[in-house]
Amino acid sequence: MNKKASGKFKKTIISVMILMILAAALFLFTSCKSDYRKTLDGETGTAAASVSGTGTTTAAETTAQPANPAAQQITEVTANSGGYLPGKIEAKAGVPTILVMKSEGAYGCERAFNIPDLKISGILPENGQTQFDLGAHAKGTKLLGVCSMGMYYFQIFFN
């Protein structure tokens, strides 16, 4: 094969590889988005995996809390390398809510946590606690907490 044909062949191979990478990335993003959309629409999935890790937790970060702690509710979610537990949480509507994320051996995408509807995001520690002030929500509100890749999630239902 001459140099000119060899150069074209290399360019073709590189172009095909780039297209394959882009197609794989597009597939990944669309599949994560569809899982997220299914969760918002109320369909169940297997992404909320059980948590079985043990670890020591320490206070890592706190947010401002209401002056009267008795007038608020605290919800707790554990994050580890298997996802978030529990997958579904019932909360009282109209009551200020504090979400406590307890990390126990969290080393993957579950650390990059967010609640899209409230524009809350943060990087959780590998081991420790992080608090988020969710505010008060009307009856029927459903909030979704999700990892950065959309693999793991949990839902909070306000009733």
N, C-alpha and C positions, 0 to 999 in steps of 0.2 A: 504494500500500500504506500503511495507517495505521501509526502508531507502535507500537501493540500487536502487530500482525502482524509488523512489521519486527523488533521485539525478540525475538519467538519464533523467527523465522527465523535471526537471529544466534546465539542460544543453540543452536539445532539444528546449525548449521554448526560452531560451536566444539566441541560434543559429538562430532560425527562426526570432526572432526580429531583430538581427543584419543583417541578409540577407535582411529583408524588408527595413531597414534603408538604407542599401547600394543601393538597387534597387531604392528607392525613390531619393537618391542623384544622382545616375547615370541618372535617368530620367530628373531631374532638369537640370543637366549640359548639357545633350544632347539636350534638348529642347531649352535652352538659346543659345547654339551654333548654332542650326538650324535657330533661329530667326536672329542671327547675320549674318549667311551665306546668308540668304534670302535678308537681307538688302544690303550686299555687291554685290549681284547679281542683285540688282535693283528692287526686288519685293517689293510691298507696304505692310504695315501692320498697325496695330492699336496701336503700342507701343508709337508713338509720340503723346502724349496726350496734350490737351489744358492746358494752364496755366492761372489761374484766381486769383492768390494770389496777395496781396499787401504787401509791406514791404519796409523798409528803407534800402538803400544800401550804403555801405561805401567802400573805397578802402581797400582791404584785402591783395593783393599781386600784384606786377607788375613784368614784365620781361623786359629785355633789348629791347629797341626799336631802329629802324634805326635812323641815324642822321637827315634825312629829313622826318619829319612826313607826309608831303604832298605826298611822294612817296610810301605810304602804304595805305592799306584799313583795316577797322575795321568791323568785323562781331560780332553781339551780339546774344547770346542765353540766354534765361531765364530758370532757373532750379527751380522747386518747387516740392512738394510732388506728383504732377500729371505727372511729366516727364519734357521734354524739349520742348521749343517753340521758334522759328518755327521748324518744322520738316525737311524742305528742305530750303537750302540757296544757292543762286547763287552768285558766286564771280568771279572777274576778274582773268584770268590766267596770270601768269608772274609778278604779283604784290605782294610784301611782305604783309602778312596778319596777323593781330592780332585778336585773338578770345577773346572776353570778355564774360565770363560766369557770369551772374547776378543771384545770389541766392536769392530767395524770399520764406522764410518758407520751405526750403529744409531740411527734417529730415530723409529721407530714403536712399535707395541705389543710388539715383540720385546724392548724394553728392560725392560718390566714382566714379569719372569721369575719362575716359581715351579715347585716340585716338590711337588705336592699331598700325596703320600703321606708326605713327610717334614716337611710344614709349613714348607718353606723358600720364602722369597720375597724379592725385592729389585728395586731399580731399577738396571739396568746403566748404566754411563756410555756416552756416544755413541762414544767411543774409549777403550779401556783394557782392563784385566783385573779380574775379580772372582773370588775363590776361595770355594768352598763345601765344607765338610767333610761328606761323605755317610756316613761311617762304613763299617763292614764289613757285607756282606749275604750271606745264604745263597744257595746254588745255586738257580737258577730264579727269583730275584727279578727283577722288571722295574720300572724306575723311568721315569717320564715327566716330561720337562721341557717346559713349555708357556708360551706368551706369555699376556698378560692376557686376550686375546680368544679364545684357543683356536684361532687361525689357524695358528700355527707351533708345531712340537713336535719333540722328538727322544726316543729311547728308549735306556736303558742296560740291557743284559741281563747278569746276573751268572751265569757258568758255571764 
